[in-house]
Amino acid sequence: MPVTFTDRSLKSLEKETARKEFFDAGCEGLRVRLGPRGLGFSLSVRVDGGKRKRIALGTTPQYP
Protein backbone atom coordinates (compact mmCIF):
# COMPACT_ATOMS: atom_id res chain seq x y z
CA MET A 1 0.00 0.00 0.00
CA PRO A 2 1.72 3.26 -1.10
CA VAL A 3 1.78 5.95 1.58
CA THR A 4 3.67 9.25 1.75
CA PHE A 5 5.89 8.84 4.80
CA THR A 6 5.61 11.69 7.23
CA ASP A 7 5.87 11.78 11.00
CA ARG A 8 2.08 11.99 11.23
CA SER A 9 1.41 9.13 8.81
CA LEU A 10 3.87 6.82 10.60
CA LYS A 11 2.36 7.61 14.00
CA SER A 12 -1.13 6.87 12.66
CA LEU A 13 -0.24 3.28 11.72
CA GLU A 14 -1.66 0.77 14.16
CA LYS A 15 0.61 -1.74 15.83
CA GLU A 16 -0.02 -5.21 14.46
CA THR A 17 0.67 -8.70 15.74
CA ALA A 18 1.42 -9.79 12.17
CA ARG A 19 3.93 -7.99 9.97
CA LYS A 20 2.63 -5.45 7.44
CA GLU A 21 4.65 -3.67 4.80
CA PHE A 22 4.09 -0.15 3.45
CA PHE A 23 5.76 1.52 0.46
CA ASP A 24 6.58 5.21 0.15
CA ALA A 25 4.72 6.89 -2.71
CA GLY A 26 7.46 9.51 -3.18
CA CYS A 27 10.62 7.38 -3.02
CA GLU A 28 10.75 4.20 -5.07
CA GLY A 29 12.10 1.27 -3.06
CA LEU A 30 11.68 2.79 0.43
CA ARG A 31 9.63 0.49 2.66
CA VAL A 32 8.44 0.32 6.23
CA ARG A 33 7.67 -2.97 7.94
CA LEU A 34 5.32 -2.66 10.88
CA GLY A 35 5.22 -5.43 13.45
CA PRO A 36 4.90 -6.08 17.16
CA ARG A 37 8.42 -4.72 17.84
CA GLY A 38 7.95 -1.41 16.00
CA LEU A 39 8.88 -0.02 12.61
CA GLY A 40 11.72 -1.23 10.42
CA PHE A 41 12.93 0.80 7.45
CA SER A 42 14.50 -0.76 4.37
CA LEU A 43 15.40 0.11 0.81
CA SER A 44 14.85 -2.25 -2.11
CA VAL A 45 17.38 -1.88 -4.93
CA ARG A 46 18.31 -3.80 -8.07
CA VAL A 47 21.86 -5.12 -8.41
CA ASP A 48 23.78 -7.58 -10.62
CA GLY A 49 21.58 -7.79 -13.68
CA GLY A 50 18.27 -6.91 -12.07
CA LYS A 51 18.26 -9.00 -8.85
CA ARG A 52 16.39 -7.31 -6.01
CA LYS A 53 18.20 -6.76 -2.76
CA ARG A 54 16.79 -5.36 0.47
CA ILE A 55 19.05 -3.09 2.51
CA ALA A 56 18.02 -2.65 6.14
CA LEU A 57 18.20 0.98 7.23
CA GLY A 58 17.20 0.61 10.87
CA THR A 59 14.32 0.32 13.31
CA THR A 60 12.43 2.61 15.61
CA PRO A 61 10.38 1.14 18.44
CA GLN A 62 8.79 4.52 19.33
CA TYR A 63 6.06 4.24 16.67
CA PRO A 64 3.14 4.10 16.90
Number of C-alpha atoms within 10 A of each C-alpha: 8 13 14 14 18 10 9 10 11 17 13 11 13 12 17 12 10 8 13 14 14 18 19 16 14 11 12 12 15 19 24 22 15 25 17 13 15 17 23 17 17 17 16 14 14 11 9 7 6 8 8 11 12 13 13 12 12 10 16 11 12 9 16 15
